[in-house]
Amino acid sequence: MECPFCAEQIKDEALVCRHCGRDLKIPKPLLEENAELIARIEQLEIELGSLRNLAARKERPVVYWGEAFGYFVLPAVILLLIAHYLIIVQFNLNPLILRVLSVIIPLPFGFALRFITHHGLRTASIVGMATGVIAVFGMLAVIGIIDKVPIIPDTVRDWRETVEYMVSIALAMITGNILALALFRVLPKTMSGKRKVNPVATRLAVLMGSGVGKNALRRRAEKIEDLMRAVAAAGAAAGTAAGSVYTGVRALLPTLTQ
């Protein structure tokens, strides 16, 4: 924690600041209560945003999905089509560059879906898949018009590569959404005393060292639990990111190894 008098960093369990020597017995409970209220308000704001999204999806589905399309799908599709035109058509660069950008571009949109508008994985999956379908067919249309070739794939292999490309873009959108969830997990916060801590986190807190008070041990266990949740979310993000990259470049792997 930060000392309220000298602003130096001190241990959470400290009762006296080791820098300025001020007594923390009186201000410390007030600081903890204030941090708990702030954390609770932030959590309630997130829950309120999720409930509003759920209500809007049920009561005004056309408006709900129209806004999602306008704010997230359309801008992402436009950026993907611009990247495709510049890399493939205009400058005839390595297609791998496009596939990498097709993973990078949807990430911030998936992140914003949760971090700004509090949309979860369900909406991110739908928005991501819509982005992938529209963007990939748009790319096929551009190539079809310029090269005067069929727009719709005509072989099983071409269809497989097309679907994999769509899935790659959708997974990138989902990865951004999970990254926002991971960020929520690691944001500094102090949970209320009513929180039931995971027994595994409590056990790890005990194993890390004894000789501290009950409240200090609980705070340590809460931090461990928050870290475990953050690692789990980060692991899920890494998994979807790996899947996005693999499905995006799998069709190009034979040419890359030659």
Solvent accessible surface area in square Angstrom, and as a share of the most:
residue,aa,sasa,rsa
1,M,58,0.26
2,E,96,0.43
3,C,2,0.01
4,P,59,0.37
5,F,90,0.38
6,C,45,0.27
7,A,61,0.48
8,E,80,0.36
9,Q,117,0.52
10,I,13,0.07
11,K,156,0.66
12,D,27,0.14
13,E,66,0.29
14,A,23,0.18
15,L,96,0.48
16,V,75,0.43
17,C,1,0.01
18,R,187,0.68
19,H,84,0.38
20,C,54,0.32
21,G,50,0.48
22,R,121,0.44
23,D,75,0.39
24,L,0,0.00
25,K,116,0.49
26,I,139,0.70
27,P,27,0.17
28,K,16,0.07
29,P,74,0.46
30,L,116,0.58
31,L,65,0.32
32,E,52,0.23
33,E,96,0.43
34,N,78,0.40
35,A,36,0.28
36,E,53,0.24
37,L,100,0.50
38,I,84,0.43
39,A,11,0.09
40,R,128,0.47
41,I,95,0.48
42,E,77,0.34
43,Q,77,0.34
44,L,83,0.41
45,E,100,0.45
46,I,44,0.22
47,E,70,0.32
48,L,84,0.42
49,G,10,0.10
50,S,49,0.32
51,L,111,0.55
52,R,158,0.58
53,N,25,0.13
54,L,67,0.33
55,A,43,0.34
56,A,17,0.13
57,R,46,0.17
58,K,147,0.62
59,E,132,0.59
60,R,129,0.47
61,P,63,0.40
62,V,130,0.75
63,V,65,0.37
64,Y,13,0.05
65,W,76,0.27
66,G,40,0.39
67,E,90,0.41
68,A,6,0.04
69,F,87,0.36
70,G,34,0.33
71,Y,149,0.57
72,F,16,0.07
73,V,4,0.02
74,L,80,0.40
75,P,43,0.27
76,A,0,0.00
77,V,7,0.04
78,I,82,0.42
79,L,81,0.40
80,L,0,0.00
81,L,52,0.26
82,I,88,0.45
83,A,11,0.08
84,H,8,0.04
85,Y,97,0.37
86,L,76,0.38
87,I,11,0.06
88,I,44,0.22
89,V,45,0.26
90,Q,98,0.44
91,F,125,0.52
92,N,126,0.65
93,L,83,0.41
94,N,76,0.39
95,P,60,0.38
96,L,50,0.25
97,I,77,0.39
98,L,8,0.04
99,R,33,0.12
100,V,69,0.40
101,L,57,0.29
102,S,0,0.00
103,V,15,0.09
104,I,90,0.46
105,I,25,0.13
106,P,0,0.00
107,L,46,0.23
108,P,78,0.49
109,F,32,0.13
110,G,0,0.00
111,F,61,0.25
112,A,19,0.15
113,L,0,0.00
114,R,40,0.15
115,F,74,0.31
116,I,122,0.62
117,T,46,0.27
118,H,44,0.20
119,H,18,0.08
120,G,29,0.28
121,L,77,0.38
122,R,158,0.58
123,T,2,0.01
124,A,0,0.00
125,S,43,0.28
126,I,78,0.40
127,V,3,0.02
128,G,0,0.00
129,M,69,0.31
130,A,35,0.27
131,T,0,0.00
132,G,0,0.00
133,V,55,0.32
134,I,71,0.36
135,A,0,0.00
136,V,4,0.02
137,F,60,0.25
138,G,18,0.17
139,M,9,0.04
140,L,49,0.24
141,A,28,0.22
142,V,43,0.24
143,I,48,0.24
144,G,6,0.05
145,I,125,0.63
146,I,84,0.43
147,D,82,0.42
148,K,175,0.74
149,V,71,0.41
150,P,103,0.65
151,I,68,0.34
152,I,97,0.49
153,P,15,0.10
154,D,110,0.57
155,T,66,0.39
156,V,126,0.72
157,R,146,0.53
158,D,57,0.30
159,W,99,0.35
160,R,110,0.40
161,E,40,0.18
162,T,11,0.06
163,V,69,0.39
164,E,28,0.13
165,Y,14,0.05
166,M,11,0.05
167,V,49,0.28
168,S,0,0.00
169,I,0,0.00
170,A,6,0.04
171,L,40,0.20
172,A,0,0.00
173,M,0,0.00
174,I,27,0.14
175,T,5,0.03
176,G,1,0.01
177,N,0,0.00
178,I,10,0.05
179,L,74,0.37
180,A,0,0.00
181,L,43,0.21
182,A,12,0.09
183,L,61,0.30
184,F,38,0.16
185,R,84,0.31
186,V,83,0.48
187,L,65,0.32
188,P,125,0.78
189,K,76,0.32
190,T,39,0.22
191,M,58,0.26
192,S,53,0.34
193,G,57,0.55
194,K,196,0.83
195,R,29,0.11
196,K,182,0.77
197,V,18,0.10
198,N,53,0.27
199,P,102,0.64
200,V,83,0.48
201,A,0,0.00
202,T,53,0.31
203,R,146,0.53
204,L,73,0.36
205,A,0,0.00
206,V,59,0.34
207,L,113,0.56
208,M,130,0.58
209,G,27,0.26
210,S,102,0.66
211,G,83,0.79
212,V,57,0.33
213,G,47,0.45
214,K,177,0.75
215,N,107,0.55
216,A,7,0.05
217,L,47,0.23
218,R,78,0.28
219,R,47,0.17
220,R,52,0.19
221,A,3,0.02
222,E,12,0.05
223,K,117,0.50
224,I,21,0.11
225,E,10,0.04
226,D,23,0.12
227,L,110,0.55
228,M,71,0.32
229,R,106,0.39
230,A,6,0.04
231,V,92,0.53
232,A,69,0.53
233,A,8,0.06
234,A,48,0.37
235,G,43,0.41
236,A,49,0.38
237,A,2,0.02
238,A,62,0.48
239,G,46,0.45
240,T,29,0.17
241,A,32,0.25
242,A,63,0.49
243,G,24,0.23
244,S,0,0.00
245,V,72,0.41
246,Y,119,0.45
247,T,27,0.15
248,G,0,0.00
249,V,18,0.10
250,R,75,0.27
251,A,25,0.19
252,L,27,0.13
253,L,67,0.33
254,P,72,0.46
255,T,87,0.51
256,L,76,0.38
257,T,113,0.66
258,Q,180,0.80
